[in-house]
Amino acid sequence: MAALRQAGKSYRCGWTTAEALDGFLAASRPTKSRQVDRDRYGRVVADCWRADGSNVNVWLLRRGHALDWPRYSRGKYATEQAAARREKAGVWQGDFIEPWEARKARSQ
């Protein structure tokens, strides 16, 4: 997912997210996860938590480091995503194409 900062400069949101997530997870290990589905590519869709019970999915979405994909979440994270968007957190600082839309465009 390529995103743009408000100043118009592109940035590597994947790298930014990886760095932030590493710090978040390091604060309370080990993590645990529970599979809730598989996507159409066979990848596991899961809910994840730190050892202290903090929900990793919520943390990522609330900070704009991830997007809620309603196809799998059924809107479970809509509130967190709306707050991140309103506050222009993470990818919401600029313009981007949702990963599922980018994949669809590439396949056409």
Secondary structure, DSSP 8 states (H G I E B T S, - for coil): --EE-TTS-EE-HHHHHHHHHHHHHHTS---EEEEEEE-TTS-EEEEEE-TT--BHHHHHHHTTSS---HHHHTTTTHHHHHHHHHTT-GGGGS-B--HHHHHHHHH-
